[in-house]
Amino acid sequence: MKAYGKTPPKAKKTEGMKFEEDKIEISTQAKEIQVAMKALKDLPDVREDKVNEIRAQIKDGSYKPSSEDVAEKLLERIGKQGG
């Protein structure tokens, strides 16, 4: 039975035609970004060695952060909360 009274078109022969595969090329900059992102992903979220060092200093009473450092961190936190 013919749909809508038309005959389907004949398929064209593909002999002698060349087909190329699709290709993706990644720029050098994109490759470098991928490497950097992987390295960043592999880093631990917490530097255990630093945490343990400061923990030991607090325990033995030798941890003395400067008042400037404390004030700077407080201001950073206030700035993050406000905006």
VOPAGU-2260 file (C-alpha; in pm, 1 decimal, decimal comma):
REM VOPAGU-2260
SITE   aa  ch    i         X         Y         Z
SITE  MET   A    0       0,0       0,0       0,0
SITE  LYS   A    1     135,5     340,9     -88,2
SITE  ALA   A    2     140,6     606,1     183,7
SITE  TYR   A    3     -28,0     921,3      67,1
SITE  GLY   A    4     -25,0     793,1    -288,8
SITE  LYS   A    5     351,2     834,7    -333,2
SITE  THR   A    6     614,5     573,9    -387,3
SITE  PRO   A    7     918,8     590,5    -158,2
SITE  PRO   A    8    1235,8     734,6    -315,1
SITE  LYS   A    9    1499,4     488,1    -423,8
SITE  ALA   A   10    1808,6     468,2    -206,4
SITE  LYS   A   11    2120,0     601,0    -374,6
SITE  LYS   A   12    2410,6     367,6    -414,0
SITE  THR   A   13    2712,6     452,1    -197,4
SITE  GLU   A   14    2969,9     266,7    -403,0
SITE  GLY   A   15    3288,5     462,0    -451,4
SITE  MET   A   16    3203,6     713,1    -178,2
SITE  LYS   A   17    3453,4     767,1     100,0
SITE  PHE   A   18    3340,1     813,9     456,7
SITE  GLU   A   19    3557,2     986,6     714,5
SITE  GLU   A   20    3536,5     914,0    1083,1
SITE  ASP   A   21    3445,2    1198,2    1315,9
SITE  LYS   A   22    3743,1    1337,1    1502,2
SITE  ILE   A   23    3786,6    1552,1    1808,9
SITE  GLU   A   24    4099,3    1756,0    1858,3
SITE  ILE   A   25    4174,2    1898,7    2201,3
SITE  SER   A   26    4391,5    2207,8    2221,1
SITE  THR   A   27    4716,4    2207,0    2413,6
SITE  GLN   A   28    4564,8    2446,8    2665,6
SITE  ALA   A   29    4265,9    2216,1    2720,8
SITE  LYS   A   30    4501,5    1920,9    2772,4
SITE  GLU   A   31    4699,0    2119,1    3030,3
SITE  ILE   A   32    4377,5    2210,5    3208,7
SITE  GLN   A   33    4276,1    1843,1    3216,5
SITE  VAL   A   34    4611,7    1749,9    3372,6
SITE  ALA   A   35    4582,7    2030,0    3629,7
SITE  MET   A   36    4224,5    1934,5    3717,5
SITE  LYS   A   37    4326,4    1570,6    3768,2
SITE  ALA   A   38    4616,6    1676,1    3993,5
SITE  LEU   A   39    4384,1    1901,9    4192,4
SITE  LYS   A   40    4127,7    1623,3    4222,9
SITE  ASP   A   41    4396,0    1388,9    4359,8
SITE  LEU   A   42    4492,8    1631,4    4638,9
SITE  PRO   A   43    4344,6    1561,4    4980,8
SITE  ASP   A   44    4082,8    1805,8    5109,1
SITE  VAL   A   45    4263,5    1831,2    5442,6
SITE  ARG   A   46    4638,1    1851,7    5488,6
SITE  GLU   A   47    4666,3    1598,8    5770,2
SITE  ASP   A   48    5033,1    1682,5    5833,1
SITE  LYS   A   49    4951,0    2050,0    5891,7
SITE  VAL   A   50    4650,6    1967,2    6109,0
SITE  ASN   A   51    4856,0    1728,5    6321,1
SITE  GLU   A   52    5135,0    1985,9    6358,5
SITE  ILE   A   53    4897,3    2257,7    6478,1
SITE  ARG   A   54    4710,3    2011,4    6700,3
SITE  ALA   A   55    5039,6    1919,7    6871,6
SITE  GLN   A   56    5129,1    2288,2    6915,8
SITE  ILE   A   57    4789,2    2358,7    7073,8
SITE  LYS   A   58    4829,5    2059,8    7305,9
SITE  ASP   A   59    5174,2    2161,7    7428,9
SITE  GLY   A   60    5083,2    2533,1    7447,9
SITE  SER   A   61    5325,7    2650,1    7179,9
SITE  TYR   A   62    5060,6    2752,7    6923,3
SITE  LYS   A   63    5064,0    3130,5    6914,3
SITE  PRO   A   64    4889,6    3271,9    6607,5
SITE  SER   A   65    4952,0    3641,8    6551,4
SITE  SER   A   66    4666,5    3878,7    6626,3
SITE  GLU   A   67    4695,1    4006,8    6267,8
SITE  ASP   A   68    4634,4    3654,9    6131,2
SITE  VAL   A   69    4332,5    3606,4    6357,1
SITE  ALA   A   70    4186,8    3946,7    6262,9
SITE  GLU   A   71    4244,3    3880,4    5891,9
SITE  LYS   A   72    4064,0    3544,7    5906,3
SITE  LEU   A   73    3774,2    3697,4    6099,4
SITE  LEU   A   74    3737,0    3970,0    5839,8
SITE  GLU   A   75    3750,3    3714,6    5557,1
SITE  ARG   A   76    3467,3    3516,9    5717,4
SITE  ILE   A   77    3258,4    3829,6    5775,1
SITE  GLY   A   78    3309,1    3930,5    5412,1
SITE  LYS   A   79    3197,5    3586,8    5287,8
SITE  GLN   A   80    2883,2    3595,1    5500,3
SITE  GLY   A   81    2782,2    3941,7    5388,0
SITE  GLY   A   82    2807,7    3893,3    5020,1
